Amino acid sequence: MKIIIGILVFSIIIIIHELGHFILAKKNNILVKEFCIGFGPTIVGFTKGETKYSIKLLPLGGACMMLGEDDEDGEFDNDPRSFGAQSVAARISVVLAGPVFNLILAFLLSLIVMGTVGYDAPIVKTLTENGPAQAAGIKPGDEILTINGGAVTLFREIDNASVFIRGNEIDVTYKRDGEVLSTHIVGNVLEGSNQVDYGFGRGVGRVKTDFWGTIKYSFNEVRFWIDTTVKSLWTLITGRASFNDMQGPVGIVKAIGNTYDRSKRDGIFYVFINMVNIAILLTANLGIMNLIPIPALDGGRFVFLVIEGIRRKRFNPKIETAINMVSFVALLGLMVVIMFNDIRKIIFP
């Protein structure tokens, strides 16, 4: 059951991403040859109008295949319904629609969470006894406003400081009884890791808010996951995180399943909320990851289109296709390696 739920959540997020490409392609009168979920052989499919809709064997992705999308020979350049025949602006809208739809989905799902259980307020409930935060004057009930000048709107941003901020010292502003105060905290570096313990303990938990507050904190939730995704990528690039910390589709499905197992004892409502929370994380993550300017990803295609717009001349289709193909094969190889690493961690935890 939990595997099915994991695959279902992951598949819905992929569908929304590809639906973004699909809707903007249709809006720009581009012929969509096939809209599919998954990769590999087709399990089931049907054709409606000019488009084939199908479900593939491996539910690990999806595609919106457009006429002339990778047309290295210029075969479809004169076809008014091909991808390459459209204006640069039209093609950019199609390329960016997938990530944008993911971020829109993240916001809509955040509205559900904020509207039902509220946001995790950055208000301290407990502190580590004799820990750094307590030694710096922080007390239970204090509302954390900024860390190193960056606004704090969710308690998880306080937790993230221990992972993403370099060094072990932070400047904190906080509010106590209406008065804004500031302090400097020197944290303890955790042995064997790059993480720092600042001794903040736990927050007060979820706090419900009004209509406008729900909208505000829904934006904050999406911003939090965008920020976390970007910073996580940077830790990988700089070597502060290892390859073993990465998760692929198999690991994601397992994580969703484990969350389902832990939540079901609390009732269907908490299962639903936790699944929505995971979906927010995943769809925001997918949206940002696809905007990375790597060929074969939406971000890479966007870069080619920007270059074309500046040059007022299309990039050589053969070279662009070759670059995208090499990048796609490399990404596919990386996905396979990550997938086997996920399986290894399941078998040998």
C-alpha positions in Angstrom: 0.0 0.0 0.0 2.7 2.5 1.0 4.6 1.8 -2.3 1.5 2.5 -4.3 0.9 5.8 -2.4 4.5 6.8 -2.9 4.3 6.1 -6.6 1.0 7.9 -6.8 2.3 11.1 -5.1 5.4 11.1 -7.2 3.4 10.5 -10.4 0.9 13.4 -9.7 3.8 15.8 -9.3 5.3 14.6 -12.7 1.9 14.9 -14.3 1.5 18.5 -13.2 5.0 19.4 -14.5 4.3 17.8 -17.9 0.8 19.3 -18.0 2.4 22.7 -17.8 4.4 22.0 -21.0 1.3 20.4 -22.6 -1.1 23.3 -21.9 1.3 26.0 -23.1 2.2 23.9 -26.2 -1.5 23.6 -27.0 -2.0 27.4 -26.4 0.8 28.1 -28.9 -0.8 25.7 -31.4 2.2 23.3 -31.2 1.4 19.7 -32.1 1.8 17.4 -29.1 2.6 13.9 -30.4 2.5 12.1 -27.0 1.8 12.8 -23.4 3.1 10.1 -21.2 3.8 9.2 -17.6 6.9 7.0 -17.0 9.5 5.7 -19.3 10.0 2.5 -21.2 7.5 0.3 -23.0 3.9 1.4 -23.0 1.6 -0.4 -20.6 -1.6 1.3 -21.6 -2.4 4.1 -24.0 -5.0 5.7 -26.2 -5.1 8.4 -28.9 -7.5 11.3 -28.7 -7.4 13.8 -31.4 -3.8 14.2 -32.5 -2.2 13.2 -29.2 -1.4 9.8 -27.8 -1.8 9.5 -24.0 0.1 6.7 -22.3 1.4 5.1 -19.1 4.9 3.6 -19.4 6.4 0.7 -17.5 8.8 2.7 -15.3 6.8 5.3 -13.3 9.9 7.5 -12.7 9.2 10.5 -14.9 7.2 11.6 -17.9 7.3 13.5 -21.1 5.3 15.9 -23.3 6.6 15.1 -26.8 6.1 17.9 -29.3 6.6 17.9 -33.1 10.1 19.1 -34.0 11.2 19.5 -30.4 14.6 17.9 -31.1 14.7 18.5 -34.9 18.4 18.4 -35.7 17.8 18.2 -39.5 15.3 21.1 -39.7 12.8 18.6 -41.1 9.9 20.4 -39.4 11.1 24.0 -39.6 8.4 24.8 -42.2 5.6 23.1 -40.3 3.7 25.9 -38.6 2.8 23.5 -35.8 6.3 22.4 -34.9 8.1 23.5 -31.7 11.0 25.1 -33.7 8.7 27.1 -35.9 7.3 29.2 -33.0 8.7 32.5 -31.7 11.4 32.5 -29.1 8.9 33.9 -26.6 6.4 31.2 -27.3 9.0 28.4 -26.9 10.3 30.0 -23.7 6.7 30.0 -22.3 6.4 26.2 -23.1 9.8 25.4 -21.6 9.3 27.3 -18.4 5.7 26.2 -17.9 6.6 22.8 -16.3 8.7 24.3 -13.5 6.2 27.2 -13.0 3.3 24.7 -12.7 5.3 22.8 -10.1 5.7 26.0 -8.0 2.1 26.9 -8.5 1.2 23.4 -7.2 3.5 23.9 -4.2 1.6 27.1 -3.4 -1.8 25.6 -3.7 -0.8 22.7 -1.5 0.7 25.1 1.0 -2.7 26.8 1.2 -4.2 23.5 2.3 -1.6 23.0 5.0 -1.6 26.6 6.3 -5.4 26.8 6.2 -5.9 23.5 8.2 -3.0 23.2 10.6 -1.2 26.6 10.3 2.5 27.5 10.0 5.4 26.4 12.2 6.0 29.7 14.1 9.6 30.7 14.7 8.9 31.0 18.5 11.2 29.1 20.8 9.5 26.6 23.1 12.5 24.7 24.6 16.2 25.3 24.7 19.1 22.9 25.3 20.0 23.2 28.9 23.2 25.4 29.2 23.3 25.3 25.4 24.7 28.2 23.2 21.3 29.9 22.6 20.5 29.9 26.3 23.9 31.2 27.1 23.4 34.0 24.6 20.2 35.1 26.4 17.5 33.4 24.3 14.5 32.3 26.4 11.4 30.2 25.8 8.7 32.4 24.2 11.2 34.5 22.2 10.2 35.0 18.5 13.3 34.7 16.2 13.1 37.5 13.6 16.4 37.3 11.7 19.6 35.2 11.5 22.6 36.9 10.0 20.3 39.5 8.7 18.1 37.1 6.8 14.4 37.2 7.8 13.0 34.1 9.6 9.4 33.3 9.1 9.3 29.5 9.9 11.0 27.6 12.7 12.5 25.2 10.1 14.6 28.2 9.0 16.2 28.2 12.4 16.9 24.5 12.1 18.4 25.1 8.6 20.9 27.5 10.1 22.7 24.6 11.7 23.2 23.0 8.3 23.7 25.7 5.7 25.5 28.6 7.5 29.3 28.3 7.3 31.1 28.6 10.6 29.6 28.2 14.0 28.7 31.8 14.8 25.4 33.6 14.0 23.8 37.0 14.8 20.2 36.8 15.9 17.5 39.4 16.4 14.4 38.3 18.3 11.3 39.8 19.9 10.4 39.5 23.6 7.3 41.1 25.0 7.2 43.5 22.0 10.8 44.5 22.3 13.3 43.7 19.6 16.6 42.5 20.9 19.8 41.1 19.4 22.5 38.6 20.4 25.5 36.7 19.1 25.5 32.9 19.4 28.6 30.7 19.1 27.4 27.1 18.4 29.0 23.7 19.0 30.2 21.9 15.9 28.8 18.4 15.9 31.6 15.8 15.8 32.0 14.0 12.4 29.7 16.4 10.5 29.5 20.0 9.1 26.4 20.7 11.3 26.4 23.1 14.2 24.2 22.8 17.4 23.0 26.3 18.4 20.8 24.8 21.2 17.4 26.1 20.1 15.5 23.0 21.0 11.9 22.9 19.7 9.4 25.5 18.5 5.9 26.0 19.8 4.6 24.0 16.8 1.9 25.0 14.3 0.0 28.2 14.7 -3.2 29.0 12.8 -3.6 32.4 11.2 -6.3 34.4 9.3 -7.1 34.5 5.6 -4.3 36.9 4.5 -1.9 35.2 6.9 -2.6 31.8 5.2 -1.7 33.3 1.8 1.4 35.0 3.3 2.7 31.9 5.0 1.9 29.7 1.9 4.3 32.0 -0.1 6.8 31.7 2.8 6.5 27.9 2.6 7.3 27.8 -1.1 10.1 30.3 -0.6 11.5 28.1 2.2 11.6 25.0 0.0 13.1 26.9 -3.0 15.8 28.3 -0.6 16.4 24.9 0.9 16.8 23.2 -2.5 19.2 25.9 -3.8 21.3 25.7 -0.6 21.3 21.9 -0.7 22.6 21.9 -4.2 25.3 24.3 -3.2 26.4 22.0 -0.3 26.8 19.2 -2.9 28.8 21.4 -5.3 31.1 22.6 -2.5 31.5 19.1 -1.1 29.8 19.8 2.3 27.3 17.1 1.4 28.2 13.7 -0.2 26.8 11.7 -3.1 25.4 9.3 -0.5 23.1 12.1 0.8 21.3 12.3 -2.6 18.0 10.5 -3.2 16.4 9.4 -6.4 12.9 8.2 -7.3 13.3 4.9 -5.3 14.5 6.7 -2.2 11.7 9.3 -2.6 9.0 6.6 -2.9 10.5 4.8 0.2 10.5 8.1 2.2 6.8 8.7 1.3 6.0 5.2 2.3 7.8 5.5 5.6 5.9 8.8 6.3 2.7 7.1 5.5 3.5 4.3 8.0 4.3 6.7 10.8 1.2 8.9 10.1 -1.5 6.2 9.8 -1.6 5.5 13.5 -2.6 9.2 14.0 -5.5 8.9 11.6 -6.4 9.6 8.0 -6.2 13.4 8.5 -2.6 13.3 9.5 -1.8 10.9 6.7 -3.3 13.4 4.3 -1.5 16.4 5.7 1.9 14.7 5.8 1.4 13.5 2.2 0.6 17.1 1.2 3.7 18.3 3.0 5.9 15.8 1.2 4.3 16.8 -2.1 5.1 20.5 -1.4 8.7 19.6 -0.9 8.9 17.4 -4.0 7.1 19.6 -6.4 9.1 22.7 -5.3 12.3 20.7 -5.6 11.4 19.4 -9.1 10.5 22.9 -10.2 13.8 24.4 -9.1 15.9 21.4 -10.2 14.5 21.7 -13.7 15.5 25.3 -13.9 19.2 24.4 -13.5 20.9 25.6 -16.7 22.0 22.1 -17.7 21.3 20.9 -21.3 18.4 18.5 -21.5 16.7 20.1 -18.5 14.2 23.0 -18.9 16.8 25.4 -17.6 19.3 24.3 -20.3 16.7 24.7 -23.1 15.8 28.2 -21.7 19.5 29.2 -21.9 19.6 28.1 -25.6 16.5 30.2 -26.3 17.8 33.3 -24.5 21.0 33.0 -26.7 18.8 32.7 -29.7 16.8 35.8 -28.7 20.0 37.8 -28.2 21.6 36.6 -31.4 18.4 36.8 -33.4 19.5 33.6 -35.0 18.7 30.1 -34.0 21.4 28.0 -32.4 22.7 25.3 -34.7 20.0 22.5 -34.3 22.5 19.7 -34.8 24.8 21.0 -32.1 22.0 21.8 -29.7 20.5 18.3 -30.2 23.9 16.7 -29.7 24.6 18.7 -26.5 21.1 17.9 -25.2 21.5 14.2 -26.0 24.9 13.9 -24.3 23.5 15.7 -21.3 20.4 13.5 -21.2 22.5 10.3 -21.3 24.7 11.6 -18.5 21.7 12.5 -16.4 20.1 9.2 -17.1 23.4 7.5 -16.0 23.4 9.6 -12.8 19.8 8.6 -12.2 20.6 4.9 -12.5 23.6 5.2 -10.2 21.4 7.1 -7.6 18.7 4.5 -8.0 21.1 1.7 -7.3 22.4 3.6 -4.3 18.8 4.0 -3.0 18.3 0.3 -3.4 21.6 -0.4 -1.6 20.5 1.8 1.3 17.2 -0.1 1.6 18.9 -3.5 1.5 21.8 -2.5 3.7 20.5 0.4 5.9 
